[in-house]
Structure formats: C-alpha cells, structure tokens
C-alpha cells in the first residue's frame, strides 16, 4: 500500500495516483458552497452541524483510511438528507477542494473515482 502525508505532494502528482487540477478544486468549491457549507461551514471547519473538513480533526478522522474510503463515504452519505444527490465525479471534485484546503497541491491529473489504485492510497497525515 502507498502512504502519503499532506506535505509529500510532489510524488503524488508524479505518480498520477492522487492528484487533482486547480479547475477541479474550483468546481468542487462551488459544489461545496451549494451543498455542504450549510452544515460544515464556509471555512470547512466552522459549521454547526457537520464535522470539520480541514485541519487536525479531519486529518485524524481519515488517517489510516484510504482515499477510496473517503470517496465512498462522501458518495453514499453526503449530503445526509439526500445521499447520492451529487454524481461520483461531483463528489471527487468536492474532495479535490478538500485536498487543496488540507495542503495538497494541484497537478495536471484529475482526481476521480476512476483513478488507478485509489484504494491503495492511505492517508498518513
């Protein structure tokens, strides 16, 4: 299994394994504002109803879990009132925004549910 830390982003983009584009993160930001901010907050960590999606709480929540698990959780559980409202790619775009907010730099490779070895990338931040 591959592991990575939020500060080790160069190898991720070079591998094409876990990366996202700046445009994808921007689209994810718009989707986040429309579908997620009401619970998780505008700053991703200041919501009344949802857990923080950046910072130490988020990193500790997902440490040791795979990026595939994070994407699957988002697709099947979010938003809570309407799971599966967003497409898998929309969820991937929102997660690209979360990766950006958690210090992972963009690259030229789109993050998607089709990304190779998504289930072998373990968060170790």
N, C-alpha and C positions, 0 to 999 in steps of 0.2 A: 504494500500500500504506500502511496505517496502521502507525505505530510507536508504542510506548509504553515508558515507563520505570516501574519499580515505584513511584516516588513520584508519578506522574501518574495517580492512580486516579480522580479526580472525573470526568474526561471519559469514562473507560471506562464507568462506571455510567450516566452521562447518555446515552451512545450506545446502551447496551444491547448492546454488542458483546462485550466481555469482562468479565463480572461473575459473581458468584455470591452466593448467600444465606448467611447465618450458619448456618442449619439444614442447608444442603447441605454446608458445610465440616465441620460437626459429624458428619454422616453419613459424610463422607469420612474423617474422623479415626478413626471406629470401624472402617471398612473397612481403613484403613492399618494400624491396630494388629493386625488379624486377618491380613492378607495381605502386608504389606510390611515391618513393623518388624523381623522376624527377619533380614532382610538389610540394610536401610537404617538400622536403629536406632530406638529410641524417640524420639529428639530429631531425627530426619530427617537427621542428619549424623554419626552415631556407630555405624554398622553395620560389621560385619566383612566382609560380602560384597557390599554394594551401594554405589553412589556416593552422595555427599551429595545430598539433595533440597531443601536450603535453603542460603542463603549464596552466597559468591562462586563456588565451584566450580559449583554448579547454574546460577547466572545466566550464567556464562561458557560453560557447555556448551550452553545454549539461546539465547544471544544471537545474533541474526540469523536465527533459525529462527521458524517460525510456531507459533501455538497449535494449529493443526490437526496439524502435525507432532508436537508433543508428545503430543497426544491419540492420534494414530495409533500412535506408538511404544508408548505405555502399553497400548493395546488389543491390539496384535499381539505384544508382547514380555514383558509383565508379567502375573503373576509368571512368571519364567523356566521353572520346572518345569511350569507349567500355563497357558500363554498362552490368552487368551480365557476364562479361568475366570470373570472378572467381566464384567458387561454393559457396554456402552459408557457408559451413564448412571452406573454404579458407578465406572467409571474417571474420568468427568467430576467426580464427587463427590470422589474422591481428589485430583484435580487442583485442585479448589476449595480443599481443605485445604492443598495445596502453595502455591497462590497466597496464601492467608492467611498461611502461615508465611514467605513471601517478601515480605511487606509490602503486599500489595494488599488494600485494604479491601473488605468485603462491600457488597452493594447489595440491591435488591429483585428483580433479574433473575437467574434460574437459569442457570448455566453448563451447556451441554450440547453434544453433537455436532451438534445442530440449529441452534446459534447462527449467525445470519447473519454472513457474512464471516469466519468463523473462520480461513480460510486466508489472509486478508489482514492478520492482526494479527501483526506481527513483534516479538519480544522485543528490546528495546534497552537493558535494564538493565545 
